[in-house]
Amino acid sequence: MNSERTHSSSPGARQLPLLIDTPPEWAHQVLKDPISLLIDHAHLEKKAAQNALQLLHQWPENSPPTEWTEALSEINRDESQHLALVLRILHRRGGELSRSHRNPYAQTLKEEIRNGLYPGELVDKLLTSSLIEARSCERFRLLADHSQDQELRKLYTGLWSSEHDHYRVFLSLALHIESEDEVHKRWQWWLEKEREIIAAQDFSATMHSWIKKSLPHTIASLVS
């Protein structure tokens, strides 16, 4: 994959393939409501663990290769550990995990999956998993860079590296299903789609929301 470009949120940050950078103002705003952010984050870790287990059983033949089972089981383990960590911090701060949860960003991505088409459906599931991990990785870096809360800064700094590895693992697993050329073409399509979807999200104190960049006061006064 040669589509990666340097993510500029922090000097020395490893590369991410995302085509649109989250405005730093997003981090400033979501960090004003850390309990809501942690609740959303916990749900995302839970769903990520469940997703890895579901993919583990979707190898198209009877006997999946060792790389497939080990990679997905390790991701499940990592995400489960992350869930426990986020919940401990949430509970110490007086928050509780909600029973229901919505993630419009992830749901909109899943609506673009080629359901019922083999091998397209499985490739798309792996690529959307990779995109979600990559976007989460970008958000963790922003939160670590901009948080004044030492506990949250430590949390997001630690999770950044793990999520970065996960996005690359999902990409590599897609190459077990379809040719490199086909995966590359579909990956480019998904990168464009993700750019549209994330930038269309409304703002909330959640990991995959969006915030529009503020207009300069002089321009704002002209359009008001």
N, C-alpha and C positions, 0 to 999 in steps of 0.2 A: 504494500500500500504506500503510494508516494504522495498522498494528498495532505499529509500532516503539515501544519505550520506552527511556528512557535507561539505558545500561549504567553502573553506578556504580563500576567498579573503579578509575577514575582520573578526577580532575577534568578536564572538558573533553573526555572521550572521546566520539567520535561515536556515534550511536545504532545499536543492533543490535536485531533483532526477536525474539531468543531469549526464551522464556518462563520459563527457569530459569537462575539464575546459578550458576556453578561456585564452590564454597567456596574461599576463599583457601588453606585447608589443602592442597588438591590441589596447588597450585603448590609449597608448601613440601616436600611429600613427593616429587614427581617430580624436583625439582631435586637431591635427594640421590643420584640415579643418572643423571647427565647423559649418559653413554655410551648407555645403553638408550634414553633419551629422544631423543637425536640419531639413533640407528638407526631408531627408529620414525618420526621426523620425515622422514628421508630417503626412506623408503618412501612416505610420504604425498605428498611432493612428486613422486615418480616417477609414482605413480598419478594424481595430479591432472593432470600433463602428458599422460599417456596418455588420460585421460578427455576432455580438451579436443579432442584429435585425433579420437577416436571420435565425439564429438558433431558435429564439423565435417562429417563425411560422412553425417550422419543427417537433413539437411534433406529434407523429404518430396518435393521436386520436383527436376528436373534441374539447375536453376540457382539456387543459394542467393543471397540478397541479399548485397551487399558488407558490410553491418553484421555479418551472421552470420559470414562467413568471417574478417573482420578481427578481430572480438572474440575468437573462439575461438583463432585463431592467435596472438594476443597473449597470451592466457592460457597457452597451451602454452609460448610463449617465456619468460614470467615464471616459470612453475613449473619449467622446465628450468634456468633461472638459479638459482632457489632451491635446487634439488637440488644443483647444483655447489657452491654456497656452504656448504650444510649438510655435504656430504661433505668439503670442505676442513677444516672445523672438526673433524669426526669423526676424520679421519685424523691431524690434528695431535695429537689427544689419544690416539692409539693404538687407536682403534676401527676396525672394518670393517663394511661393509654385509652383513647376513645374506642368504642366498639365498632364504629363505622368510619370509613375513610374514602375520599375520592382523590384521584390524581388525574385531572383532565389532560395533562401533558402526556402521560404514559398511555392513557386510554386512546387518545387521538393517534398516537403512533401505532398502537395495536390495530386500529381500524384500517390501516394501510397494509397489513399483512396479507399475503396471497393465500388465504385460507382454502384448503382443499386441493392445492396445487403442489405436487411433489416434483422436485425437491424445494420449490420456491418457498413453501410455507415454513419449513424448518430453517432454511437459510435466513428468511426474514426474522424469525424469532431470535436467532442468534445475533443478527445485526442490530435489531432494536434493543436487545439486551446490552450489546456493546455501547450503543449510543447513550442509553440511560446511565450506564456506568461512567462514560466519558463526561457527560454533562454533570453528574454528581461530583465527579472528580474536580471539575472546574469550580463548582460551587464550594466544595470543601476548601479549596485553595483561597478563594475570595474571603470566606468566613474566617479562616485562620489569619489571613493578612489584616483584616479590618476589625476583628473582635478585640475589645478591651477586657474581656472576661478571660482570665487565665485558664480556667477549666475548659471553656469552650474552645479556646485557641489550641490547647493541647489535644482535645478530642479531634478537631478537624485536621490538624496537622498530621496526626497519626493515621487517620482514615484515608487521607489523600493518596498515599502510596499504594495502599491495598486496592482502592478503586481503579487506579491507573493500571495496575496489573490485570484486574478483572476485564477491563475493556479490551485489552489485547488478547486475553485468553479466548473470549467469545469470538473475536475475529479469526483467530487461528482455527477454532473448531469449525467455523463455516467452511474452511478449506478442505475439511474431511467430507463435506457433503457435495460440493460443487467445485468446478474448475476455478483456478485463480482468476482467469479473465472474467468469468461470469460473476464471481463474488465481487471483484473490483468494480465492475459496472453497476451492480446493485448497491454497493456501498456508496458510490458517488451519488446515486439517486437518493439514498436514505439521508446522506449528509445535507443535501438540498432541502429535503422534506423536513428534516429536524430543524433547520434554520427557520423555516416558515412557521412550524408548530410552536416552537419555544417563544418566538417573538410575538405570537398571537395570544399568549396567556395573560390572564388578568393578574394583578398583584394580590398577593396574600403572604402571610408569614409562613411560607412553605418552601420546600427545597427546589421545586420546579416551576415556580411562578416567574413572572417577568415584570420589569418596571421600565417605563418609557423614560428616556433621557429628558431631563428638564430643559425647556427652551430658555435661551437667554432672556433676561427681563425686557430688553428692547424689542425683541421679536414677539414675546408673549403679549406685550401691550398692543402690538399691531394687530394680532389675530384675535384678541379678546373682544 
